[in-house]
Amino acid sequence: MGLALPWRVTLAAAVLLACAWLPISAGQDGTLAGLLLAAWREDWLQGLLATLVLGGPHLFAATAMVASRAPDGAAPAWVRALTAWLMVELVLLALIVLHGLQEGQGGRAPLALIGFAAVLASAWWRRMASPHTPMHRRDVGASVRFGAMACFGAFAWFELQVRGGQGPGLWLHATTAASFLLVAVVPRDR
């Protein structure tokens, strides 16, 4: 039987989920939730892909919120699956940045993102796949922490990319902060 995570984890995950309803661009009122809903109305496959790729962090937050209160149901499996998906997205983003470096496009701090993705994905894989890791160290809390770290690292790197350019909306800043908050409030090994 799993242990429920503290309420602070549930609330931090709810904050990350709520960020999907904040404006994406400064001076406009379009939200990620609205964009995803429009994609679903257009075509189910387009909606599904947009939800997984663009809405992945917020979908992860929704499952983390449920799993933090119900650690014995199906929700922890969903958290683990979405954490794995976020790791795949982070590594793919790093590979895209690496490819851009080969093409002469760098952006800001490309090696920071590439290194972060390599270290986090390796640590996650080692923690979750190693037969030497005790089961209590692979619980839903560990999955939530790794998923939130993947979100925070990617969004912090996005923050660097838009610095000094056209102002992003509150969505980017709030999602970065909410991801950090979720990393900070998940208890270490229990």
C-alpha positions in Angstrom: 0.0 0.0 0.0 1.4 3.4 -1.0 1.5 6.4 1.1 -0.3 9.6 0.1 2.0 12.5 -0.6 1.6 15.7 1.5 -1.1 18.1 0.6 1.6 20.6 -0.5 2.4 18.3 -3.4 -1.3 18.2 -4.5 -1.5 22.0 -4.3 1.7 22.5 -6.2 0.6 20.1 -8.9 -2.7 22.0 -9.1 -0.8 25.3 -9.6 1.2 23.7 -12.5 -2.1 22.4 -14.0 -3.7 25.8 -13.7 -0.9 27.5 -15.7 -2.5 26.0 -18.8 -5.2 28.7 -18.5 -2.7 31.6 -18.5 -2.0 33.7 -21.6 0.7 32.3 -23.8 1.7 35.6 -25.4 1.9 39.1 -23.8 -0.9 41.3 -24.8 -3.1 38.5 -26.0 -5.5 36.3 -24.2 -4.9 33.0 -25.9 -4.2 30.1 -23.5 -2.7 26.7 -23.9 -5.9 25.1 -22.8 -7.8 27.1 -25.5 -5.2 26.1 -28.1 -5.5 22.4 -27.1 -9.3 22.5 -27.2 -9.2 24.1 -30.7 -6.8 21.3 -31.8 -9.2 18.6 -30.5 -12.1 20.3 -32.3 -10.1 20.4 -35.5 -9.1 16.7 -35.5 -8.8 14.1 -32.8 -5.2 13.1 -33.8 -4.0 16.6 -33.9 -5.6 17.2 -30.5 -4.0 14.1 -29.1 -0.5 15.0 -30.4 -0.9 18.7 -29.3 -2.0 17.5 -25.8 0.9 15.1 -25.4 3.6 17.4 -26.8 2.5 20.9 -25.8 0.3 20.0 -22.9 2.5 17.2 -21.5 3.7 19.1 -18.4 0.1 20.1 -17.5 -1.2 16.6 -18.2 1.6 15.3 -15.9 0.5 17.8 -13.3 -3.1 16.5 -13.4 -2.0 12.9 -12.9 0.4 13.9 -10.1 -2.4 15.8 -8.4 -4.6 12.7 -8.4 -1.8 10.2 -7.6 -0.7 12.3 -4.6 -4.0 11.6 -3.0 -4.7 8.1 -4.3 -1.3 6.3 -4.4 -2.8 2.8 -4.8 -5.0 3.2 -7.9 -4.1 3.6 -11.5 -2.9 7.2 -11.1 0.7 6.3 -10.0 1.1 4.2 -13.2 -0.1 7.2 -15.2 2.5 9.5 -13.4 5.2 7.0 -14.2 4.2 6.9 -17.8 3.9 10.7 -18.2 7.3 11.1 -16.4 8.8 8.7 -19.0 7.1 10.8 -21.7 8.5 14.0 -20.3 12.0 12.4 -20.3 11.6 11.4 -23.9 10.5 15.0 -24.8 13.4 16.5 -22.9 15.9 14.2 -24.6 14.3 14.9 -28.0 14.5 18.7 -27.3 18.2 18.2 -26.5 18.8 16.3 -29.7 17.0 19.0 -31.7 19.3 21.6 -30.0 22.4 19.4 -30.7 21.3 19.1 -34.4 21.0 22.9 -34.5 24.5 23.3 -33.1 25.7 21.1 -36.0 23.8 23.4 -38.4 25.4 26.5 -36.9 22.3 27.5 -34.8 23.0 27.8 -31.1 20.5 29.8 -29.2 21.4 30.6 -25.6 23.1 28.0 -23.4 22.6 25.0 -25.7 25.1 22.8 -23.9 23.3 23.5 -20.6 20.1 22.0 -21.9 22.0 19.0 -23.6 23.9 18.3 -20.4 20.8 18.7 -18.2 18.8 16.3 -20.3 21.6 13.7 -20.3 22.2 13.9 -16.6 18.5 13.9 -15.6 17.5 11.1 -18.0 20.4 9.0 -16.8 19.6 9.6 -13.1 15.9 8.8 -13.7 16.7 5.6 -15.7 19.1 4.5 -13.0 16.6 5.2 -10.2 13.6 3.6 -11.9 15.2 0.7 -13.8 18.0 -0.5 -11.5 17.2 -3.8 -9.7 19.4 -2.5 -6.8 17.0 0.5 -6.1 14.6 -0.4 -3.3 10.9 -0.1 -4.2 10.3 2.7 -1.7 12.7 4.8 -3.7 10.7 4.2 -6.9 7.4 5.4 -5.5 5.0 8.0 -6.9 7.0 10.8 -5.1 10.2 9.9 -7.0 8.3 10.0 -10.3 6.6 13.3 -9.5 10.0 14.8 -8.6 11.7 13.6 -11.8 8.8 14.7 -14.0 8.8 18.2 -12.3 12.6 18.5 -12.7 12.2 17.7 -16.5 9.5 20.4 -16.8 11.5 22.9 -14.8 14.7 22.3 -16.8 13.0 22.6 -20.1 11.0 25.7 -19.2 14.0 27.4 -17.6 15.9 26.9 -20.8 12.9 28.3 -22.8 13.0 31.4 -20.5 16.6 31.9 -21.6 15.6 31.7 -25.2 13.0 34.5 -25.0 14.9 36.8 -22.7 15.1 40.2 -24.3 12.8 39.3 -27.2 9.1 39.6 -27.7 7.5 39.1 -24.3 6.0 35.8 -23.7 2.8 35.6 -21.7 2.4 34.7 -18.1 2.1 31.0 -19.1 5.9 30.5 -19.6 7.0 32.3 -16.4 4.3 30.7 -14.2 4.9 27.2 -15.6 8.6 27.6 -14.9 7.9 28.8 -11.3 5.2 26.1 -10.7 7.5 23.4 -11.9 10.2 24.6 -9.5 7.7 24.7 -6.7 6.6 21.1 -7.4 10.3 20.0 -7.3 10.8 21.8 -4.0 7.7 20.4 -2.2 8.0 16.7 -3.1 9.5 15.0 -0.1 12.8 13.2 -0.5 12.9 9.5 0.0 10.3 8.4 2.5 
